[in-house]
Amino acid sequence: MLAVVRRYEAAGFRAWPAAAVHYDGTWVVRLTAGHPAKRLNSVNPLDPGDTQHIAERIVRASRRFDAYGRPLTFRMSPLSGPVLSKHLDDANWSRFDESLVMRLPLKEAQLDAAMDQIPLKDISRFIGAAIKTNGSDISLRPGLSEVIGAIQPEAGLFALEDGNEALATLICVHDGDLAGLFEVATEKSARKKGHGRNLILSALKWARLRGAREAWLQVEAGNVAALSLYRSLGFEEVYRYHYRRPPGA
């Protein structure tokens, strides 16, 4: 199980790269000045057996986060292990925003009838559409552009539009036999019309044609609508992760 988790964690780091990455043992410290997303600004422990000098290492990580003006945040996957979890429990760290990692073998996906769609080449156009569908603040535009521009595997930028109006957007990162879905969103007034489903199927069809054999994604446990959609498409849970912060953060 831990080997499977490591595979998806590594794929996630490649698909959604932080601007600065530091290592403290097997803790991966990811920081991004231009974007506040927790995935891009968190400590990610990758070995449950790496339990030496936890308190001192937390202090070191805290200094790095202070330098970036970010709250110290740990992203706790099954790789974090019980010893670190207990240490944070004893120090009364909060736990929040649980998410699921889900996967779908593409041989089981119903993609033959999916619309053939070519990803956008214009990053600026895609970012404008993604900000609209996500309801994000325009101030995030430079940071999102930086993150997308730093993706090393092949990234397909997909947008479903009605004229100049963005209806749904997503990023499909083709990385070997994996196809990761990121930033999946439908514009609020266009929801419950099948736009998100259709765009996901088109992106997965594109990835399968490039050799991907398995799709995967991350979704917040409280996002009932998204979970229902993904499960209806055949995605199944692999593991969960959550975030933790010290008291007062």
N, C-alpha and C positions, 0 to 999 in steps of 0.2 A: 504493500500500500504506500509506504513512504517513497519508494522509487517512482510510483505513478505521480504522487504529489510533486516531487522534485521536477519531474518532466514538465508539468503544467506551470509550475512556478517559474522555471527557466524560460519557458515560452512566453509567459506574461511579461517578464523583464525585457525580453527582446522586442516584443510587440508594442509595449508602452514604456519607452525608455525615459528614465529620469535624466536631468541635466548633469547631476553630479552623483557619483557612486563611490562609497567608501566601504571598506571591509574591516570589521573588528572580529577576528576569528571567523566564524561562519555566520555572523550577523552582517547582512547587507543593508547599509544605510543609504537610502535613496532620498535625494533632495532636489527640488526644482523651484528656482526663484520665480519663474514666470507663470506657474500654474499651481493652484492650491490643492489639487486633488490628493486625497490621502494615499492613493496607490503610488503617487509620485513623491510623497513626502512621508516616509515611514521607515522604521527599522524592521527588517524582515529576517528573523532567525531561521536558519536552514538545517539545523542539526539538533535533535532533542538531547544529544549527549554533550553538547557544548555548554557546560554549566559553570565554568570557572569565572570567579571574580565578577559576578553579575552586577553588583551594586556599583563597582568602579566603572564598568563599561557603560552602564546607564548614564552615569555622570558625564562621561566622554561624549556619548550620543547627544545628551541634552545641550552641551556646548555647541555642537554643530547645528542643532535645530535653532538655538538662540541666534546664531550668526545669520541664519536665513529668515529670521522672524517667523518661524513656524512652531506650532505647539508640538512638543515631543509626543510621538505617536508610534506605537508598535502594531504591526500587522501580524496577527497570530494565526498561523495555519497549523495543521497537524505536525509540521516540522518543528514547531516551537518547543514542544515537550512539556511534561507536567511540572518539572522543577522550576522553570522560568514562570510558568503560569501561577504556581503557588507563591513565588516571590512577589509577583505583582498583586496577587490577592492579599497577601499579608500587608502590603503597603497601601491597600485600599485604592488601587487603580480602577478607573471606570472601564466598563466593557460596553461596546456599542457597535452598531452597523454590521450585523452579521450578514455574510454573503455566501452564495452557493457557487461552486464551480461545477458546470454541467458539460456533458459531452454527447455527441451523436455520431455514430458510424455513418459515413456518407453513403455506403451501400444500402443502408436502410432508409435513407431520406427519399422522399417522393419529389424528385427534381426534374423529371423529364418534361413536365408541363410548365416548368418555371420559365419566366420571360428571360430571354437572352439580353443582358445589359452590359455595356462597356463601362468600366469605372471612369470617373472624371479624371482628367489630367490637370485641370486647373485647381490647384490647392486652395487658392484664395476663394474661388467660387464655392468649393465644398465647405470651407470653414464658415463662410457666411451662412450657408444653408444649415450647417450643424448647430451654429449658435442659435438660429431661429427655432429649429425643431426641439432643441434641448431647453429653450428658454433661458439661455445663459447670458450673463452680462457681456457686453461688447468689449469690456476691458480684458477679457480672457483671450481675445483673438491672437495677440502676439505669442502668448504662452502655448496655445493650442497649435499654432503654426510651427513653433519650435519643436514640440513633441512629435508631430506628424513628420516633419522633415528629418528627424533623427531615427525613424523606424528603419532598421536594417533589412529585415525580410521584405518580400514584395507586399505592398499594401494597396488594396483596391478601395478607392473612395467612392462609395455608392450614394446616390441621391435620387429620390423620386420626386419629380417636380410637376407642377401644373402651371405652365407658363413660367413666370418668374417667381412663383410661390413654392417654397420647399414644403413637401408633405412628410417625408421620412428620410433619414440618413443613417448610415452606419459605415464602419471601417472593417474590412475583412483582411486580415493579415495571413498570407499564405507562407508557412514556414515548414518546409519539408512535407511531411504527410499530415500536418496539422493546419487547420483553418480556424483562426481565432476571430470572434466577432467582438467589436468594441464600439462604444459610443452609439449604441442602437437607440434611436429616438424617433418618435412621431410627433408632429406639431399638434398642439393641444386640440385645436378645432377639427383636426382631421383624423382623430382616433376612432377606433372601433369600426373601421371601414376596410380593413385588410391590407392597408398600405405597408405596415411593418412586416407582416407575414410575407407578402409578395417580394419585398426588397431582400429579406433574409434568404428566401429561396433562390433568388437571382444571384446573390453573392455566393451562396454555397455551390450553385451550379458552376459559376465562374471558377471557384477554387478547385472543385473536383476535376474540371477539365485541365487544370494545371498539376494534377497529381496528388491533391490532398485526399486523404482517406478518412479523416475524422474532424468534425467541427467541435469547437468548445467555446465557452463563454463564461462570464462572471455576472451574477445578478444579485441584487440585494434581497435578502429573505423577506423583507416587508413589501416588496413590489409584486403584489398579488397578480395584477394584470399581465406583467411580463412573464412571471412564472407560469401562468396558465397558457400563454402563447407558446413558450418554449417547450413545455411538456406536451402540448398538442402536436408539436412538430417532431416529437420523439426524443428530445433531450432528457437525459437522466443525470441525477446528482452523482458527483464523484467524491467531493469533500466540501467542507465549509471552512471559512476563516472569519475573523472579526478583528476589530481594532480596540486598542487600550490606550488610555492616557492617565497620567498621574493626577492626584487630587488637585483641583484648582486650575488645571490646564484649560 
